[in-house]
Amino acid sequence: MSKNLKVVLVGLPGSGKSTFGRQLAEHLGFPFLDLDTLIEVKAQSKISEIFAIHGEGKFRELETQVLNDVLSKEDSYVLATGGGAPCFNDNMDLINSKSISVYLDVPLTSISDRIRQSKVQNRPMFSGLDQGEITLKLKSLLTQREYFYNQAKIKLSGEDFSAELLLYELINQFKN
């Protein structure tokens, strides 16, 4: 395909960016990167601690800085972003200018089930919420963020998408 192919996954928390990203990276033979992990390494602090101590504004600054750093690398990789990453500081424009962006558009009921079944303590945004509250929170996030997600170059909708399907879409991107 391309010597330096960067695939950046965007979507709501729980949409499968990390899980699918790992599968896709393995399929492509590329490294998998997680933006939140890269931020934690740079800050030498957990995301929840950054929010608690410095606030969301400082976190978003750091997020943009780390995103810019990783997108400036001349390597091929698959990157999973945090759910809010594309929505601040012109990050979606940055992502689209330096990579192939992919929006994982998963039904809210599926995401809500995933979040409920996973370790909610790993998702502070949903901690202490019941199933209905999780769904309402997701609806609110989608309303705020969908404008940015829909700017992605590729949109995969549904619950079950495969690396093969995305490869087909990537090939079409290069043809166009």
C-alpha positions as CSV (number, residue, x, y, z in Angstrom):
1,M,0.0,0.0,0.0
2,S,2.2,2.8,1.3
3,K,5.7,3.0,2.7
4,N,4.5,4.9,5.7
5,L,0.9,4.1,6.4
6,K,-0.7,5.7,9.5
7,V,-4.2,4.5,10.4
8,V,-5.8,6.4,13.2
9,L,-9.0,5.1,14.8
10,V,-11.6,7.5,16.2
11,G,-14.9,6.9,17.9
12,L,-16.7,6.8,21.2
13,P,-15.3,5.2,24.3
14,G,-16.1,1.5,24.1
15,S,-16.4,1.5,20.3
16,G,-13.5,-1.0,20.0
17,K,-10.6,1.3,18.9
18,S,-8.0,-0.5,21.0
19,T,-9.3,-4.0,20.5
20,F,-9.9,-3.6,16.7
21,G,-6.7,-1.5,16.5
22,R,-4.6,-4.4,17.9
23,Q,-6.2,-6.9,15.4
24,L,-5.7,-4.5,12.5
25,A,-2.1,-3.8,13.4
26,E,-1.3,-7.5,13.7
27,H,-3.0,-8.1,10.3
28,L,-0.9,-5.4,8.7
29,G,2.3,-6.3,10.5
30,F,2.4,-2.7,12.0
31,P,3.0,-1.6,15.6
32,F,-0.2,-0.7,17.6
33,L,-0.1,2.5,19.5
34,D,-2.6,3.8,22.0
35,L,-2.7,7.6,22.4
36,D,-3.8,7.5,26.1
37,T,-0.9,5.2,26.9
38,L,1.5,7.5,25.1
39,I,0.1,10.4,27.1
40,E,0.6,8.6,30.4
41,V,4.2,7.7,29.5
42,K,5.0,11.3,28.6
43,A,3.2,12.7,31.7
44,Q,4.5,9.9,33.9
45,S,0.9,9.9,35.4
46,K,-2.4,8.2,34.8
47,I,-5.0,10.0,32.7
48,S,-7.4,10.2,35.7
49,E,-4.6,11.8,37.7
50,I,-3.9,14.4,35.0
51,F,-7.6,15.3,34.9
52,A,-7.9,15.4,38.7
53,I,-4.7,17.5,39.3
54,H,-4.4,19.7,36.2
55,G,-8.0,19.6,34.7
56,E,-9.3,18.8,31.3
57,G,-7.7,21.8,29.6
58,K,-4.1,20.8,30.5
59,F,-5.0,17.2,29.5
60,R,-6.2,18.3,26.1
61,E,-3.0,20.4,25.5
62,L,-0.9,17.4,26.4
63,E,-3.1,15.1,24.2
64,T,-2.6,17.4,21.2
65,Q,1.1,17.6,21.8
66,V,1.5,13.8,21.9
67,L,-0.8,13.3,18.9
68,N,1.3,15.8,16.9
69,D,4.5,14.0,18.0
70,V,3.3,10.6,17.0
71,L,1.8,11.7,13.7
72,S,5.1,13.4,12.8
73,K,6.9,10.0,12.9
74,E,7.9,8.5,9.6
75,D,6.7,5.0,10.7
76,S,3.7,2.9,9.8
77,Y,1.4,2.1,12.6
78,V,-2.2,1.8,13.8
79,L,-3.2,4.4,16.5
80,A,-6.2,4.3,18.7
81,T,-7.2,7.7,20.0
82,G,-9.1,8.6,23.1
83,G,-12.8,9.3,22.4
84,G,-12.4,13.0,22.7
85,A,-9.1,13.4,21.0
86,P,-10.5,14.4,17.5
87,C,-12.8,17.0,19.0
88,F,-10.3,19.5,20.5
89,N,-7.5,21.8,19.2
90,D,-8.1,21.1,15.5
91,N,-6.9,17.5,16.2
92,M,-9.2,16.0,13.5
93,D,-7.7,18.3,10.9
94,L,-4.2,17.2,12.1
95,I,-5.2,13.5,12.0
96,N,-6.7,13.8,8.5
97,S,-3.6,15.7,7.2
98,K,-1.2,13.1,8.3
99,S,-3.0,9.8,8.3
100,I,-6.0,7.7,7.2
101,S,-8.6,8.3,9.8
102,V,-11.2,5.6,10.5
103,Y,-14.4,6.2,12.5
104,L,-15.7,3.1,14.2
105,D,-19.4,3.9,14.3
106,V,-20.9,1.3,16.7
107,P,-24.5,1.2,17.9
108,L,-24.9,2.9,21.4
109,T,-26.6,-0.2,22.8
110,S,-23.5,-2.3,21.9
111,I,-21.1,0.2,23.4
112,S,-23.2,0.5,26.6
113,D,-23.2,-3.3,27.0
114,R,-19.4,-3.4,26.4
115,I,-18.8,-0.7,29.0
116,R,-21.1,-2.3,31.5
117,Q,-19.4,-5.7,31.0
118,S,-15.9,-4.3,31.1
119,K,-14.1,-2.9,34.1
120,V,-15.9,0.4,34.7
121,Q,-13.1,1.5,37.0
122,N,-10.9,1.7,33.9
123,R,-13.4,4.2,32.5
124,P,-13.8,6.9,35.1
125,M,-16.3,8.8,32.9
126,F,-18.8,5.9,33.5
127,S,-17.9,4.9,37.1
128,G,-21.0,4.6,39.3
129,L,-23.4,4.8,36.4
130,D,-26.1,2.2,35.7
131,Q,-26.9,0.9,32.2
132,G,-29.5,3.6,31.5
133,E,-27.1,6.4,32.7
134,I,-24.3,4.9,30.6
135,T,-26.5,5.0,27.5
136,L,-27.6,8.6,28.2
137,K,-23.9,9.6,28.7
138,L,-23.0,8.0,25.4
139,K,-25.9,9.7,23.6
140,S,-24.7,13.1,25.0
141,L,-21.1,12.4,23.9
142,L,-22.2,11.3,20.4
143,T,-24.2,14.5,20.0
144,Q,-21.1,16.5,21.0
145,R,-18.5,14.5,19.0
146,E,-20.2,13.1,15.9
147,Y,-19.4,16.2,13.8
148,F,-15.7,15.5,14.3
149,Y,-15.9,11.7,13.9
150,N,-17.8,12.1,10.6
151,Q,-14.8,14.0,9.2
152,A,-12.9,10.7,9.1
153,K,-11.8,9.4,5.7
154,I,-13.4,6.0,6.3
155,K,-16.5,5.1,8.4
156,L,-17.1,1.6,9.5
157,S,-20.6,1.1,10.8
158,G,-22.1,-1.8,12.8
159,E,-20.8,-4.1,15.5
160,D,-18.7,-6.5,13.5
161,F,-16.1,-5.1,11.2
162,S,-13.0,-6.9,10.1
163,A,-9.4,-6.0,9.3
164,E,-10.2,-7.3,5.8
165,L,-13.1,-4.9,5.4
166,L,-10.9,-2.0,6.5
167,L,-8.1,-3.1,4.1
168,Y,-10.6,-3.0,1.3
169,E,-11.6,0.5,2.3
170,L,-7.9,1.6,2.6
171,I,-7.2,0.3,-0.9
172,N,-10.1,2.4,-2.2
173,Q,-8.7,5.5,-0.4
174,F,-5.4,5.0,-2.2
175,K,-7.1,4.6,-5.6
176,N,-9.0,7.8,-5.1
